[in-house]
Amino acid sequence: MRFTRVPGAFFNELLPQIDHLGEMKVILYALWRLERMEGVFRYLRAHHFTDDDEFMAGLGKNPSKALNDGLQRAAERGVLLTAEVILKDQPEPVYCLNTQRGQAAIEAIQSGNWRMSDDPEFPIKLRLEKPNIFKLYEQHFGPLTPMIAKALKEAEATYPPEWIEEAIRIAVENNVRKWRYTEAILERWKEEGRDARRDQRDSEKDRKRYVEGEFSDFIEY
């Protein structure tokens, strides 16, 4: 069974405010659909909703109107961010979650910092400047030392950048702001394969693997 990550703030901040079933369905579907996409820049187009017959059937007698209403409500509440692009000579909205990445994506689109891709499913490709490993470390862990800089340089030459970014994210989420902890995650992925965790990444067992067992030596309680 695959699980879908739902931000904790959804339950204690957003959920008490939502009083419209259609909006709730649209938000939950967007969380589920975006979670199953790949890449740093993830966005939804209208057809990602309308192509799902079961989802649309659950919106009632006039599903198209209900979808547009739900999307508008979610955008007005600030859960979804939207920008308009011209595709096939027609304006079309795209939707991102209101996260740091989503905000950066929408700003890039609105400023014209994007180009067409070769993928008809996801025709928009952003020209986003990704932070290097040294910026990521300073942003999340603290000042660099010569020893850490050397270790980061070796990691940059050994692991794909998306691995490093994901491992740092896991360290931050578990409040273990140590490079050695991040490096241990990368070493495990190199030995066992990073994709192996994807099918069960949101289970309780998967969460515990990064705070217990071999990784617990790097955590201060």
N, C-alpha and C positions, 0 to 999 in steps of 0.2 A: 504494500500500500504506500503510495506516495503522499507526502504531506506538503502543505503550502504555508510558507511563512506569512504571518500576519503581525505587523508591528504592534508592540504592546500598547502604544498610545491609542490604537484603534479602539481598544476596549474601555479604557478609563477616560478618554477625552472625546473621541468621535462618536462612539456608539450611543451615548446618552443624548446626543444632539439630533441624530437621524430619526425622523418621524415619518418617513415616506418609504414604503416597501420597494418601489421601483428603484429609487436611489440606492437603497441598501443592496439590491441584487446587482446593480451595475458596478458598484464599488467592489463587492466581493468577487465578481467575475473578473474585473480588471486586475485585482491582486492575483487571482489564480492564473490568468492568462499570461501576465507579465512574468510571473515566476517561472514559467516553462519556456521562456524565450532565452536566447543566448546573447552574449555580447554586453558591452558596457552601456550602450545607448539602446534602450528598449522603449518602444512606443506602440500605441494601438491606433488602428484606423477603424472606421465605421464597420467595414466588412469583417473585422475580427469578431465583432458581436453578431452581426446579421447572418454570417455563415454558419453559426451554431444553431441548428434548428431547435434543439431541446431548450436551449437558453431562451431563444426568442418565444417559443411556445409558452414558457413560464411567465411571460410579461403581460399576458392577458389577451383580450379580444383585438386590440389595436397595438401590436408589438412595436411597430416602427415609431409610433407616437410616444409609447411608453419608454422606448430606448432613448429617443431624443430628449424627453423630459428628464430621465434619470441622469443622462450625461450632463445636461444643463445644470441640474441641481448639484451634482458632484463637483462641477467646475465652479459654480457660485460659492460652494462651501469651501473651496480651496483644496479638495482632496485630489482632484485631477487638474493638471495644467494643460492648456491647449494653445496651439498655434496653427495658423493656416498656411498651407503651401499650395503651389500650383502644380497639379499633376495632370498630364494629358490635356492641358489648356483649361482645366477646371479647378477652382479652389476646393481644397479638401482639408478638413481639420485633422490634426494628429493629437493624441492624448498621452501625457506622461504622468506618473505619480508625482506628487508634490514632495520630492526628496531633493537632496543636494544635486544628484545627477540629473533628475528631472528638470530642476530649475536651470541648470547649466545647458541642458539640451534645448529647452524652450528659448532661452536667451540666444543661443547660437542660431536657431531657426529664424527667430525674429530679426536678427542682425544680418541674415543672409549668409551665415557661415556654414553652408551645407552644399552638397552636390548630389546629383543623381547617381544611384548605384546600378549594378547590373541585375539586381534581385527584384523582380516585379512584386513580390510579396512585401518587401521592405525597401522601397525605392529611394529612401532618404538616407544619406550617409553624412555624418557630421565631421567637421574638421576640428575636433576637440584636442587640445593639447593636454596629454596625460602627464601627471606629475611623475618625475623620476623617483627612483628608490630612496635617494637622499632626502628629497622633499617630503616623501611619505613618512620616513622615519622621524624627521624633525617635527612634522605636523602631529604625529600620534604618540611618539615616544619621548622626544626631548632633544637636547643638543647632541651633536655628533662628537665623537672622540676619534682619534686616529685609529684605534683598534677596531671600533665599530665601522668606520668608513671603509677599512680594508675588508671586513666581513661582508659589508653591503656590496662592495664591488665584485667580490667573488660570487655572491648570490645572484647578482645581476647577470653574470656571465654563465650561470648554471641553470637558472630556472626561468620559465616564461614570465613576462611581466604580469599577466593576469593571475598567475599562481601567487606571486609575491603580494599583490594587492589583496587577494582573497585571504591569504594567511594573516596579513596585518589586520584585516577586518575582524577575523576570528579572535585574534589576540585582544583587540580593543573591546569587542563584545564581552569577552570573558574577563576584562579588566586585568590583563596580564601584559603590561607594557614593557616587555623585555624582548630583545632581539633573539636571544637564545631559544625562547619559547616559539617564536615565529619560525626560526630556522628548523626546529624539531618537527614542526608541521610540514614544512617543505621537504625535509628528508623523508618523512613517512610517505608523502605523496609520490616522491621519486621512486621509493622502493615498492609501493603497493599500487600506485596509480591513483591519480586524483579523482577520476570519473567514478571510481568504486563507491565513493561516498554520496554520489548524487541521488541515487534511488531512495536513500533513507536519511538525507541530510537534516531533516527537520524533526526526526524522532528524538525522544528523550535519550535513547541510547547513543545516538550520534552526537548530541550536545555534550553528554558526559564524557565522551572519549577525549575531549579537548581540555577537561578540567580534572580528570582522574587518570589513574594508571601511569603510563610512561611520561605524560605531560605534567603530572602533579609535582614533580621535582622543581619545576620552574615557577610555581605559584606560592606566594606567601599568604598564609591565613592569619 
